[in-house]
Amino acid sequence: MNLKKQLYRIVKMDEIDDGKTLATISLIRESEIFKAHFPDLPILPGACLVQISKEFIEDKIEQKISITKFKNLKFLKTINPNEFPEVTLCFSYQKMEEQYSASVTYTKEEHLFCKLEYLFITQ
């Protein structure tokens, strides 16, 4: 399931020197996902944070990926699209022997929402 255009839009994307990419996304408050999770207090589900990061990496390497192992998965603060309509992803990945390692954070100014580190393979 691709969440781009259904849950978020890319506002800006920049490559930074050390192999990292910064992407600002705008959350679509009218998304069915927010209506279901939760009607009176919308919160971006953790599974969607993982999926969005996966989509960014797939777009970057132009291949589908499969996550094989989570090394670190921390949800530190909820993302309410009414309070935080835009968030920034910082992601990077590196090739290891037979797989890749990815590192992703979701932030907005001084707020750190989520940190993900996982291993993946290409399909």
N, C-alpha and C positions, 0 to 999 in steps of 0.2 A: 504494500500500500504506500503510495507516494503522498506525502502530506503537503508538499509545496502547492500553493494556490488554494488548497483546501483549509489549511490551518495557518500558514504563514506566507509572507512574501519577502523576497530578498530586497533590502533597501540599498545596501552597500557591501562591497567585498574588496578587501585589500590584502595583498601579500606583504608580509613584513620580513625583515632581513634573515631571521634565523629559521626559515622553513615553516613558519607559522602563517596561518591565514586568519584574518579577522573578518567576520561577517555580521552585519547588523540585520536583524530580521524584524518585521512588523507582524504581530500576531493578528489574525483575523477574528475579532471578537464575536462575530456572528456565526462562527463555525459550529457545526453540529457537535463537535467534540466538547466545546465549552458548555453547550446546552445540556449535555449529558453528565458533565464532570465539573461542576455541579450547577444546577439551574440558578440557585440564589447566590452562590459564591464560586464563580468559575476559577478553576485551577488547571494549569497545563500538566497533564499526566506525565509521570516519569517515563513511561514507555514511549511517549511521543518525543521526549528529549533525546532518548537513545535513537529513535528512528530518524529524527531530524539530523543528528550528527552523522548517522550512517549515510543519509542522502547527500550531505555535503562531501563526504569522502568519496562516495561513488561518482559524483559529478567531477570531482577533482582528478581522479585517476581514470575516469571514463570506463569503469567496469563495475559490475555488481559485486558486492562483498557479502561474506557470511561471518558474523561475529562468532569466534570460537571460545573465547574466555574473557570474563571481566576480571581485571586485576584490581580495579578500584571503582566503586560506584557509590557516590555520595550525593544525596539530595539534601541540601543545606537550608534552603528557603523556598517556599512555594512561589510560583509565578502566576499572579492574577493579572489577566490581560487588561483589566480596567486600571490597575495601579501601574503596571509595567507593559505598555502597549508595544514597546520595542526592547529587545535584548540583544546582547552581543555574544556571538560564539567565537572562541579562539580555538582553532584546531590545528593539529599537526599529526603527521604519521611518519613512520620510518620502516624501511624494509629490514627484516631480520632474516634469518636463514630461510625458512620455508613459509613464513607468514609476515604480517605487518603488525606494528604496535601503533595504537592511536591514543592521543591525549586530547581531551575536549573540556572546555569550561564554558559555562553560561554566566554572564555577568551583566550588570547595568550600574555604571558608576561604581560606588563603593559596595554594592550588593553582589555577593557570590551565591548563585543559586544551585549550581550543580558542577561536580567534577567527575569526569568519566575517563577511565583508562581501560582499554581492551585490546585484545588480539583479534586479528581477522585474516581471512584468506580471500583471494579473488576467485570468482566463479568462471 
